[in-house]
Amino acid sequence: MSWLTRVRQSIPFLPKRETPDNLWHKCRECGTMVFTKEYEENLSVCPKCDHHGRIGPRARFEQIFDPGYTILPQPQVREDPLKFRDSKKYTDRIKAARQSTGEQDALINARGTIEGEQAVIGVQDFAFMGGSMGMGVGAAFVAGARAAIEARCPYIIFTAAGGARMQEGILSLMQMPKTTVAIAELKEAGLPYIVVLTDPTTGGVTASYAMLGDVQLSEPGALIGFAGQRVIESTIREKLPEGFQRAEYLLDHGMVDMVVHRKDLRERLAKLVSYLAPERKAA
């Protein structure tokens, strides 16, 4: 045994410290490593580059609603109506998405108050199969709109989706007119419909309820469009402007009414609700 081995074996090494896997968050935009606790306290916004991270329904409800909001029941729809299978069964994909997110589908509704103003809020969860729009999302949207009509308050939707759910074929595309009819019911009832576009909002969702709001808000830097930039460029054979599908570009060209930082969203929505639904104060 060499002297180096004897010395090394005589040194009392402490056991390796266990550290949680989720102690740090790496920003998708700038790559900065941020303490997860600090990141969550900053509303899931990078403190260095201000990139707005994707968040789920529960976190969104906590940020927007006053304490004491109520999650609305999830509508029941027929699952896997086409018996679809690609590399996996559609039923297996749904099961995996439910296990990873803890939600039944990609759109969750809740009812509560925003700085004292009544509202029903729907939030799409991109973590659930890319927030894709299937029959479950369509049914949840209609349920949220009708809950708002029953409560005589606005319906606010936070969109986040890759588009229609391919595993449901034409049935997923039928959710586009279905949700449009629900918006018409809100308008007939004289109630506001407010859209908050978050990253990303694309495909059939953009082509339907995401662009039909009385007021269109967006979070900074959100990707908003129908087809992807590379697909459009290869189709029209022209180079598109940099960032043409980002929230700020859409604001400059009239497709979005305002781009609002996440820390200001709660206050801005409360003001919009008070302006657009003044009858609530008179009641």
PAFI-648313 format. One record per residue (C-alpha): residue in three letters; x, y, z. Coordinates in nm, 2 decimals, always signed. Layout:
PAFI-648313
+-----+--------+--------+--------+
| res |     xx |     yy |     zz |
+-----+--------+--------+--------+
| ALA |      X |      Y |      Z |
...
+-----+--------+--------+--------+
//
This chain:
PAFI-648313
+-----+--------+--------+--------+
| res |     xx |     yy |     zz |
+-----+--------+--------+--------+
| MET |  +0.00 |  +0.00 |  +0.00 |
| SER |  +0.15 |  +0.34 |  -0.11 |
| TRP |  +0.17 |  +0.63 |  +0.13 |
| LEU |  -0.08 |  +0.82 |  -0.08 |
| THR |  -0.34 |  +0.54 |  -0.03 |
| ARG |  -0.27 |  +0.53 |  +0.34 |
| VAL |  -0.32 |  +0.90 |  +0.38 |
| ARG |  -0.63 |  +0.90 |  +0.18 |
| GLN |  -0.79 |  +0.62 |  +0.38 |
| SER |  -0.71 |  +0.79 |  +0.70 |
| ILE |  -0.90 |  +1.11 |  +0.61 |
| PRO |  -1.26 |  +1.09 |  +0.75 |
| PHE |  -1.47 |  +1.17 |  +0.45 |
| LEU |  -1.83 |  +1.29 |  +0.52 |
| PRO |  -2.11 |  +1.12 |  +0.33 |
| LYS |  -2.23 |  +1.29 |  +0.01 |
| ARG |  -2.51 |  +1.55 |  +0.08 |
| GLU |  -2.84 |  +1.48 |  -0.08 |
| THR |  -2.98 |  +1.78 |  -0.27 |
| PRO |  -3.33 |  +1.80 |  -0.42 |
| ASP |  -3.35 |  +1.76 |  -0.80 |
| ASN |  -3.58 |  +2.07 |  -0.82 |
| LEU |  -3.36 |  +2.31 |  -0.62 |
| TRP |  -3.27 |  +2.50 |  -0.93 |
| HIS |  -3.46 |  +2.63 |  -1.23 |
| LYS |  -3.29 |  +2.69 |  -1.56 |
| CYS |  -3.44 |  +2.97 |  -1.77 |
| ARG |  -3.54 |  +2.85 |  -2.12 |
| GLU |  -3.45 |  +3.19 |  -2.27 |
| CYS |  -3.12 |  +3.30 |  -2.12 |
| GLY |  -3.00 |  +2.98 |  -1.95 |
| THR |  -2.96 |  +3.15 |  -1.60 |
| MET |  -2.99 |  +2.91 |  -1.31 |
| VAL |  -3.23 |  +3.05 |  -1.05 |
| PHE |  -3.33 |  +2.90 |  -0.71 |
| THR |  -3.67 |  +2.74 |  -0.77 |
| LYS |  -3.81 |  +2.92 |  -0.46 |
| GLU |  -3.69 |  +3.26 |  -0.59 |
| TYR |  -3.83 |  +3.18 |  -0.94 |
| GLU |  -4.18 |  +3.08 |  -0.80 |
| GLU |  -4.19 |  +3.39 |  -0.57 |
| ASN |  -4.12 |  +3.59 |  -0.89 |
| LEU |  -4.44 |  +3.44 |  -1.04 |
| SER |  -4.23 |  +3.20 |  -1.26 |
| VAL |  -4.07 |  +3.49 |  -1.44 |
| CYS |  -3.69 |  +3.49 |  -1.49 |
| PRO |  -3.54 |  +3.77 |  -1.27 |
| LYS |  -3.25 |  +3.82 |  -1.52 |
| CYS |  -3.42 |  +3.83 |  -1.87 |
| ASP |  -3.79 |  +3.87 |  -1.77 |
| HIS |  -3.88 |  +3.55 |  -1.96 |
| HIS |  -4.24 |  +3.44 |  -1.86 |
| GLY |  -4.23 |  +3.07 |  -1.79 |
| ARG |  -4.52 |  +2.84 |  -1.85 |
| ILE |  -4.74 |  +2.77 |  -1.55 |
| GLY |  -5.04 |  +2.55 |  -1.49 |
| PRO |  -5.40 |  +2.62 |  -1.39 |
| ARG |  -5.35 |  +2.59 |  -1.01 |
| ALA |  -5.06 |  +2.84 |  -1.00 |
| ARG |  -5.25 |  +3.08 |  -1.23 |
| PHE |  -5.56 |  +3.07 |  -1.01 |
| GLU |  -5.35 |  +3.15 |  -0.71 |
| GLN |  -5.19 |  +3.44 |  -0.88 |
| ILE |  -5.52 |  +3.60 |  -1.02 |
| PHE |  -5.80 |  +3.51 |  -0.78 |
| ASP |  -5.87 |  +3.64 |  -0.43 |
| PRO |  -5.85 |  +3.37 |  -0.16 |
| GLY |  -6.15 |  +3.13 |  -0.16 |
| TYR |  -6.20 |  +3.06 |  -0.53 |
| THR |  -6.38 |  +2.73 |  -0.64 |
| ILE |  -6.26 |  +2.48 |  -0.90 |
| LEU |  -6.56 |  +2.39 |  -1.13 |
| PRO |  -6.64 |  +2.03 |  -1.21 |
| GLN |  -6.48 |  +1.89 |  -1.52 |
| PRO |  -6.73 |  +1.79 |  -1.79 |
| GLN |  -6.74 |  +1.42 |  -1.88 |
| VAL |  -6.68 |  +1.34 |  -2.25 |
| ARG |  -6.63 |  +1.02 |  -2.44 |
| GLU |  -6.26 |  +0.92 |  -2.43 |
| ASP |  -6.08 |  +0.79 |  -2.74 |
| PRO |  -6.39 |  +0.80 |  -2.97 |
| LEU |  -6.18 |  +0.70 |  -3.27 |
| LYS |  -5.98 |  +0.42 |  -3.10 |
| PHE |  -5.67 |  +0.60 |  -3.21 |
| ARG |  -5.32 |  +0.46 |  -3.19 |
| ASP |  -4.99 |  +0.58 |  -3.32 |
| SER |  -4.67 |  +0.47 |  -3.14 |
| LYS |  -4.89 |  +0.45 |  -2.82 |
| LYS |  -5.26 |  +0.41 |  -2.75 |
| TYR |  -5.44 |  +0.74 |  -2.71 |
| THR |  -5.58 |  +0.61 |  -2.38 |
| ASP |  -5.22 |  +0.56 |  -2.26 |
| ARG |  -5.13 |  +0.91 |  -2.35 |
| ILE |  -5.42 |  +1.05 |  -2.16 |
| LYS |  -5.34 |  +0.84 |  -1.86 |
| ALA |  -4.97 |  +0.96 |  -1.86 |
| ALA |  -5.08 |  +1.32 |  -1.89 |
| ARG |  -5.32 |  +1.29 |  -1.60 |
| GLN |  -5.05 |  +1.13 |  -1.38 |
| SER |  -4.80 |  +1.40 |  -1.46 |
| THR |  -5.03 |  +1.70 |  -1.42 |
| GLY |  -5.29 |  +1.58 |  -1.18 |
| GLU |  -5.57 |  +1.72 |  -1.40 |
| GLN |  -5.84 |  +1.54 |  -1.60 |
| ASP |  -5.78 |  +1.74 |  -1.92 |
| ALA |  -5.61 |  +2.05 |  -2.07 |
| LEU |  -5.86 |  +2.32 |  -1.96 |
| ILE |  -5.97 |  +2.38 |  -1.60 |
| ASN |  -6.23 |  +2.64 |  -1.49 |
| ALA |  -6.27 |  +2.82 |  -1.16 |
| ARG |  -6.50 |  +3.08 |  -1.01 |
| GLY |  -6.41 |  +3.35 |  -0.77 |
| THR |  -6.33 |  +3.72 |  -0.74 |
| ILE |  -6.04 |  +3.94 |  -0.86 |
| GLU |  -5.99 |  +4.23 |  -0.62 |
| GLY |  -6.36 |  +4.18 |  -0.53 |
| GLU |  -6.48 |  +4.16 |  -0.89 |
| GLN |  -6.66 |  +3.83 |  -0.98 |
| ALA |  -6.53 |  +3.62 |  -1.27 |
| VAL |  -6.50 |  +3.27 |  -1.41 |
| ILE |  -6.15 |  +3.19 |  -1.53 |
| GLY |  -6.05 |  +2.91 |  -1.76 |
| VAL |  -5.68 |  +2.81 |  -1.79 |
| GLN |  -5.53 |  +2.58 |  -2.05 |
| ASP |  -5.24 |  +2.36 |  -1.93 |
| PHE |  -4.97 |  +2.32 |  -2.19 |
| ALA |  -4.82 |  +2.04 |  -1.98 |
| PHE |  -5.13 |  +1.83 |  -2.06 |
| MET |  -5.06 |  +1.70 |  -2.41 |
| GLY |  -4.95 |  +2.05 |  -2.53 |
| GLY |  -5.28 |  +2.20 |  -2.41 |
| SER |  -5.43 |  +2.04 |  -2.72 |
| MET |  -5.80 |  +2.11 |  -2.80 |
| GLY |  -6.01 |  +1.80 |  -2.79 |
| MET |  -6.37 |  +1.73 |  -2.69 |
| GLY |  -6.27 |  +1.76 |  -2.32 |
| VAL |  -6.14 |  +2.11 |  -2.38 |
| GLY |  -6.44 |  +2.21 |  -2.59 |
| ALA |  -6.68 |  +2.08 |  -2.33 |
| ALA |  -6.49 |  +2.26 |  -2.05 |
| PHE |  -6.49 |  +2.59 |  -2.24 |
| VAL |  -6.87 |  +2.57 |  -2.29 |
| ALA |  -6.91 |  +2.48 |  -1.92 |
| GLY |  -6.70 |  +2.78 |  -1.82 |
| ALA |  -6.89 |  +3.02 |  -2.04 |
| ARG |  -7.23 |  +2.90 |  -1.92 |
| ALA |  -7.11 |  +2.92 |  -1.56 |
| ALA |  -7.02 |  +3.28 |  -1.62 |
| ILE |  -7.37 |  +3.34 |  -1.77 |
| GLU |  -7.53 |  +3.18 |  -1.47 |
| ALA |  -7.32 |  +3.40 |  -1.23 |
| ARG |  -7.37 |  +3.71 |  -1.45 |
| CYS |  -7.00 |  +3.77 |  -1.47 |
| PRO |  -6.72 |  +3.78 |  -1.73 |
| TYR |  -6.55 |  +3.47 |  -1.87 |
| ILE |  -6.17 |  +3.50 |  -1.88 |
| ILE |  -5.97 |  +3.25 |  -2.07 |
| PHE |  -5.59 |  +3.19 |  -2.05 |
| THR |  -5.49 |  +3.02 |  -2.37 |
| ALA |  -5.19 |  +2.79 |  -2.41 |
| ALA |  -5.20 |  +2.52 |  -2.69 |
| GLY |  -5.02 |  +2.36 |  -2.97 |
| GLY |  -5.36 |  +2.34 |  -3.16 |
| ALA |  -5.62 |  +2.07 |  -3.21 |
| ARG |  -5.57 |  +1.72 |  -3.06 |
| MET |  -5.48 |  +1.50 |  -3.36 |
| GLN |  -5.59 |  +1.18 |  -3.18 |
| GLU |  -5.95 |  +1.30 |  -3.21 |
| GLY |  -5.94 |  +1.39 |  -3.57 |
| ILE |  -6.23 |  +1.59 |  -3.71 |
| LEU |  -6.40 |  +1.58 |  -3.37 |
| SER |  -6.13 |  +1.81 |  -3.23 |
| LEU |  -6.18 |  +2.06 |  -3.52 |
| MET |  -6.56 |  +2.06 |  -3.43 |
| GLN |  -6.46 |  +2.23 |  -3.10 |
| MET |  -6.38 |  +2.55 |  -3.30 |
| PRO |  -6.75 |  +2.63 |  -3.39 |
| LYS |  -6.87 |  +2.48 |  -3.06 |
| THR |  -6.66 |  +2.73 |  -2.86 |
| THR |  -6.76 |  +3.01 |  -3.10 |
| VAL |  -7.12 |  +2.95 |  -3.02 |
| ALA |  -7.05 |  +2.96 |  -2.65 |
| ILE |  -6.89 |  +3.30 |  -2.70 |
| ALA |  -7.20 |  +3.42 |  -2.89 |
| GLU |  -7.41 |  +3.31 |  -2.59 |
| LEU |  -7.19 |  +3.53 |  -2.36 |
| LYS |  -7.24 |  +3.83 |  -2.60 |
| GLU |  -7.61 |  +3.77 |  -2.61 |
| ALA |  -7.61 |  +3.78 |  -2.23 |
| GLY |  -7.42 |  +4.11 |  -2.24 |
| LEU |  -7.12 |  +3.97 |  -2.06 |
| PRO |  -6.75 |  +4.03 |  -2.14 |
| TYR |  -6.53 |  +3.77 |  -2.28 |
| ILE |  -6.16 |  +3.84 |  -2.21 |
| VAL |  -5.87 |  +3.65 |  -2.36 |
| VAL |  -5.51 |  +3.63 |  -2.21 |
| LEU |  -5.28 |  +3.48 |  -2.47 |
| THR |  -4.98 |  +3.30 |  -2.31 |
| ASP |  -4.69 |  +3.11 |  -2.46 |
| PRO |  -4.76 |  +2.93 |  -2.69 |
| THR |  -5.10 |  +2.98 |  -2.85 |
| THR |  -5.11 |  +2.83 |  -3.19 |
| GLY |  -5.32 |  +2.62 |  -3.44 |
| GLY |  -5.69 |  +2.57 |  -3.41 |
| VAL |  -5.71 |  +2.75 |  -3.08 |
| THR |  -5.57 |  +3.07 |  -3.23 |
| ALA |  -5.82 |  +3.02 |  -3.52 |
| SER |  -6.12 |  +3.01 |  -3.29 |
| TYR |  -6.17 |  +3.12 |  -2.93 |
| ALA |  -5.83 |  +3.27 |  -2.87 |
| MET |  -5.89 |  +3.56 |  -3.11 |
| LEU |  -6.26 |  +3.64 |  -3.03 |
| GLY |  -6.22 |  +3.83 |  -2.71 |
| ASP |  -6.38 |  +4.16 |  -2.64 |
| VAL |  -6.03 |  +4.25 |  -2.51 |
| GLN |  -5.72 |  +4.07 |  -2.62 |
| LEU |  -5.43 |  +4.06 |  -2.37 |
| SER |  -5.10 |  +3.88 |  -2.39 |
| GLU |  -4.80 |  +3.81 |  -2.17 |
| PRO |  -4.47 |  +3.95 |  -2.29 |
| GLY |  -4.28 |  +3.74 |  -2.55 |
| ALA |  -4.57 |  +3.49 |  -2.60 |
| LEU |  -4.56 |  +3.29 |  -2.92 |
| ILE |  -4.90 |  +3.35 |  -3.10 |
| GLY |  -4.99 |  +3.22 |  -3.44 |
| PHE |  -5.15 |  +2.95 |  -3.65 |
| ALA |  -4.88 |  +2.77 |  -3.85 |
| GLY |  -4.51 |  +2.79 |  -3.76 |
| GLN |  -4.27 |  +3.04 |  -3.91 |
| ARG |  -4.07 |  +2.78 |  -4.10 |
| VAL |  -4.39 |  +2.63 |  -4.25 |
| ILE |  -4.51 |  +2.97 |  -4.36 |
| GLU |  -4.17 |  +3.07 |  -4.51 |
| SER |  -4.15 |  +2.74 |  -4.71 |
| THR |  -4.51 |  +2.80 |  -4.84 |
| ILE |  -4.48 |  +3.16 |  -4.95 |
| ARG |  -4.11 |  +3.14 |  -5.02 |
| GLU |  -4.04 |  +3.47 |  -4.84 |
| LYS |  -3.84 |  +3.56 |  -4.53 |
| LEU |  -4.06 |  +3.68 |  -4.25 |
| PRO |  -3.97 |  +3.95 |  -4.00 |
| GLU |  -3.79 |  +3.85 |  -3.69 |
| GLY |  -4.04 |  +3.79 |  -3.40 |
| PHE |  -4.35 |  +3.84 |  -3.62 |
| GLN |  -4.54 |  +3.58 |  -3.42 |
| ARG |  -4.45 |  +3.73 |  -3.08 |
| ALA |  -4.69 |  +3.93 |  -2.86 |
| GLU |  -4.51 |  +4.26 |  -2.91 |
| TYR |  -4.53 |  +4.23 |  -3.29 |
| LEU |  -4.90 |  +4.15 |  -3.28 |
| LEU |  -4.95 |  +4.45 |  -3.05 |
| ASP |  -4.79 |  +4.68 |  -3.30 |
| HIS |  -5.01 |  +4.54 |  -3.58 |
| GLY |  -5.34 |  +4.55 |  -3.40 |
| MET |  -5.40 |  +4.19 |  -3.32 |
| VAL |  -5.35 |  +4.23 |  -2.95 |
| ASP |  -5.49 |  +4.52 |  -2.74 |
| MET |  -5.22 |  +4.51 |  -2.47 |
| VAL |  -4.92 |  +4.32 |  -2.35 |
| VAL |  -4.92 |  +4.29 |  -1.97 |
| HIS |  -4.64 |  +4.17 |  -1.74 |
| ARG |  -4.75 |  +3.89 |  -1.52 |
| LYS |  -4.70 |  +4.09 |  -1.20 |
| ASP |  -4.96 |  +4.34 |  -1.33 |
| LEU |  -5.22 |  +4.10 |  -1.47 |
| ARG |  -5.43 |  +4.07 |  -1.16 |
| GLU |  -5.48 |  +4.44 |  -1.13 |
| ARG |  -5.53 |  +4.49 |  -1.50 |
| LEU |  -5.80 |  +4.22 |  -1.52 |
| ALA |  -5.98 |  +4.36 |  -1.21 |
| LYS |  -5.99 |  +4.70 |  -1.38 |
| LEU |  -6.12 |  +4.55 |  -1.71 |
| VAL |  -6.39 |  +4.36 |  -1.53 |
| SER |  -6.50 |  +4.67 |  -1.34 |
| TYR |  -6.51 |  +4.87 |  -1.66 |
| LEU |  -6.69 |  +4.61 |  -1.88 |
| ALA |  -6.93 |  +4.47 |  -1.62 |
| PRO |  -7.05 |  +4.78 |  -1.42 |
| GLU |  -7.39 |  +4.62 |  -1.35 |
| ARG |  -7.22 |  +4.40 |  -1.10 |
| LYS |  -7.16 |  +4.71 |  -0.88 |
| ALA |  -7.51 |  +4.83 |  -0.91 |
| ALA |  -7.66 |  +4.49 |  -0.82 |
+-----+--------+--------+--------+
//
